[in-house]
Amino acid sequence: MYSSMNPDMARALCWITLVATTVVTGINADTSSSRCAKSEFWNRDSEQCVDCSSCKQYPKTPNCDTCTPTEPSDSWRVAAITSLSVLAAVIVFGALLIGVLVHQSRSRRTLREPIEETTGPLYPA
């Protein structure tokens, strides 16, 4: 029997082998990165786990974005201070507005009351 392979078939087999090797290598790299602790990330160059504290010194290191921030963010404080400031401003403005409206309603009430004449007629008859 004649067992020669078609050149197109050989090329396809090479591509399949190359893709399979790449996939397996990628899977191995991913499993290596899963072995790192939460405070570490996988460095492909050195092929080992690197501590996230090095990202403070070298922030442009690849995969530093996978590190979780160790310091708690203060964004909630900014939001709380802002919302409390707005709330205080609304309360003060509302109190001033109510005070002005109450003052105006009282001053209108006194003008609506009839004026009593305590002296005689203005013109002699």
Secondary structure as GFF3:
##gff-version 3
##sequence-region A 1 125
A	DSSP	alpha_helix	7	34	.	.	.	ID=ss1
A	DSSP	beta_strand	40	43	.	.	.	ID=ss2
A	DSSP	beta_strand	48	51	.	.	.	ID=ss3
A	DSSP	alpha_helix	54	57	.	.	.	ID=ss4
A	DSSP	three_ten_helix	64	66	.	.	.	ID=ss5
A	DSSP	alpha_helix	75	112	.	.	.	ID=ss6
###
